[in-house]
Amino acid sequence: MFMFLVILLLVSLSWASVVARIGSETIKRDEVYSLFQSYWREILHLPIARATKFDVQNFLVELVRAKIIQKEAKKMGITIDERELEEYIERNIGSKNLSRAAREFIKTELLIDKILDRLGGGVQVNENQIIAYYYLNLRDFKMPAQVGLERFVADTLDSANEVHYRLSKGIEFLEDIKGLRKGEIMWYSIQALPEVLRKQLSPYQIGTLSKPIQTEAGYVIFRVAGRRNEGIIPLEEAKSMVRAKLIKEKRQEVLKEWLENTLKNYRVEFYFSQL
């Protein structure tokens, strides 16, 4: 009798730790909190002390969604190899010291892109749709003064100093500098720039360089590549932005419909009270 009670207690404790099910697969509380802490720090870049139970619940829903997407991608023969993952992380995040949780969520987003390419690769928008969106949403195109910055990331301070010297002399040849990565031009509100960059780059003349700045990704040099004054972005300049936004929205509609239909094939259960 005593042994039966012990077994019953162990089963009850095991059941109490389950916070979600996908068919016969269970997700346990310890796994969720371990993954959540990594996600909160590395993807959202927020202090874990600010997290609430509601945040954990939302994360659990996203975790289930990610697991289902990965299962479906496997059925469709869609994969992300390590090279693709590493290149994306290096190009868009910089830091390679990511946890398994962060890498899995990044991998899921890449899988979503590939799934959407297969489902909605033919999504297009026409000129009339772009023009209509622009004039109906002019407020969205009112921009503060901005500066376009190129980013050069070097592994060592010596390499960064060499990059700075060459660029300051108008020498664009940098291919022989090992461990150097060049990012695409990104636009920033001048007022939102860190003070150290505002001081070094003002008055934001094209070609102005910052000194090497040490970060987790390496030593970064910024170069002014363009400047926009405050005002409404002209239609011709905004067209590519509008086209990308409308295509993204249509792709998201395709993804939403696909997910809704896909979820019908899975028995999903959440036990939020166990969190």
N, C-alpha and C positions, 0 to 999 in steps of 0.2 A: 504493500500500500504506500509506504514511504517513498519507494523508488518511483512509483507511478506519479506521485505528487511532484517529485523532483523533475521528472520528464515533462510533466504538464507545465511546470513553472518555466523551464527552459524554453519550451515551445512558445509560451506566452511572451516571454522576454524577446525572443527572436521575432515574433510577429509585431511586437511593439516598436521595434527598430525599423520596420519597413514603412517608408513614407510615400512610395509610389510603385505602381506595377505597370509594365507594358507586356500584356499577355502573361506569359509565365515568368518573365524576367522581373526581378525585384530591385528596387533602389533603396538603399538603407541610409538612415540618418547620418551616420558617421561619414559615409562617402560624400553625401551632399554638403555637409559643413566643411569637410576638407577641401572639396573642389570650389565651394563658394568663397572661401577665404582667398584662394589663389585668384579666382576670377575678379573678386572685388578689388584686390590690390593691383593686379597686372593688366586687366582689361579696362576697368572703370577708373583706376588710379585714385581710389578713395580710401580713407582710413577705415579699417574694419570696425572701429568703435562706433562709427556712425550708422552701421547696418542695423536694420530692424527685422522683426519676424516677417513682415510683409515683403521685404527685400528678398529674404530667403525663399519665401513661397514663389515669388516671381522667378527667381533663379531656378527653382525646381521645375517649374513649367518649361523654362527654356532648355533645361537639361533633358527633359523628356522629348521635347521637340527635336533637339540635336541628335539624340539617339535614334529616333524614328527616321530622320533625314539620312543618317549614316546607313541605316538598314536598307532604306529604299535606294540610295545611291549604289550600294553593293549589288542589289537586284538588277539595277540598270547597267551594271558594268562600268560605273563611273568611279574613278579613284583619284586620289591626290598623292603623288609620290613625295618622298622626303625632299627631293631636289626642289620641287615646286614650292613646298611649304617653307623651306629654308630661304629661298629667293624672295618669297613674299615677306617673310619676317624681316629679312635684312633690308629690303627696299622700303617697307612701310612702318616698321617698328624700331629697327635698329638693334635692340637688345636681343641677344641669343639665349640669355639665361631665363627662359620662360618655363613655367611649370607645365606638367602634363595637362592640367585643366585648361590653361590658357592656349596651349597648342591645339588641343582638341576642338575648342570653340573656334579658333581661327580656321582650322581644317574644315569644320562644318560650314563656315561662311564661304570658303572656296568651293566646297561641294555644291552649295546652293547656286553659286554662279554658273557652274557647269550644268547643273540640272536645268536652270533657266535658259541657258544657251540651247539646250536640246528642246525644251518645251516652248520657249518663246523667242527663239533666235531670229525670227522674222519680224519682230515687233518694230514698227516704224512710225514716225509722225511726219505730217506734211507741213509745208510752209504756212498755210493758212492757220493751222493749229498753233504753230509757234507764235505767229503774230497776234492771234487772239489772246493767247495766254499772257503775252508780254503786256498788252495794253489793259487787260483786265486785272493785272497784278503789278501795276507800276510801282506801288509802294514797296514791293519786295526788291526792286532794283535801285532803291535809294541807298547809296553806299557812303560810308565815311571815307575820309582820305585813307588810301591804302598804299602799301609798298609791296612790290613783288620781289621775293628773295630766292636766290639760288643757294643751295646748301652743299658744302663740301665737307665730308667726314673722313678724317684720317685716324689710323690706329695709334699713332705716336705723336708726341709733341714736335719731334724733329721733322716728321713728314708734314705736319700741319704748317710749321714755319716755312718749309720749302714751298708748299702750295701758296701760302700768303705772299712770299717773295715773288714767285713767278707771276701770279695774277696782278700784283701791284706794278710789275714791269710790262704788263700787257702780253705776257707769254701764256697762251692757252694750252700748250702741250703739257699734259700731266700724266700721260699713259704710263710712264716709267716709274711713277711713284707707287710703291707697293701698299696695298691695304687702303687705297683711296676709293671712296664712293661718292658719286655726285647725285644729288636729289633733283627732282623736277622743280620748276619755279612754283612757289606757293605764295598766295596773296594774304597779307595780314593788315588789319587795321593798325594805323600808326599809333593811335592812342593805346592800343592793347599790347604793344611791344614791351618787353621787359626794359627797364630803365637802362641797363647796360648796353642794349642794342640801340636804343634811341640816341644815347650819347655818342656812340661810335659811328652810326650811320647817318645821322642828321648832317646836312639838309636833304639827304636821300637822293643824291645825284647818281645816275646810272654808273655802275662800276665801283662804287664805294664799297670797301671791304671792312668787315669786323676783324678783330684779332681772334686767334684761336680760343675757343671756349670749351673747357673740359665738361663732358657729359658722360652718362653711362655708356652711350654708344661710341664714344671716342672724342676726338677733338674736332669741333665744328667751326667752320668759317662761313659766314654769310656774305653774299654779294648782292647789292641792289641791281635788279634786272629791269625794273619798271616802277612807275608811280602813277596812281590814279587820284585825281582831285575829288573832293566830296561832290556828290550829285547823282543824277539818274544815269545809269549805264545805258549808252545808246543801243538801239535795237540790234544793229549789225553785230555789235560786240557781245550782246546778250544772247544771240541766237544759239550759239553752241551750248551755253548753259541751259537754256530753255529746252533744247532738244534732248540733252542728257537727262534733265529732270523729268520730262514727259515720258521718255523711254523707260526710265527707272520706275516711274509710277505704274506704267503698263506692265512692266515685268513683275512688279510687286503684286499686281492684281492676278497675274498668271500664277505666281507662287501661292497666293492666298487660296485660290480655287483648287490648285493641285494639293495643297496641304489639307484642305477641308475634305476632299475626296479620299486622300490617302489615309487620314485618321479614321475613316469609317472601317478600314480593314484591321484596325488595332483595338484591342480592349484595354483602355487606359484608365487607371484608377489612382486618385490622389488621397493621401491620408495626412492632410495638413495639421491635424491635431497632434500628430506624432512628432512634429518638428520641435 
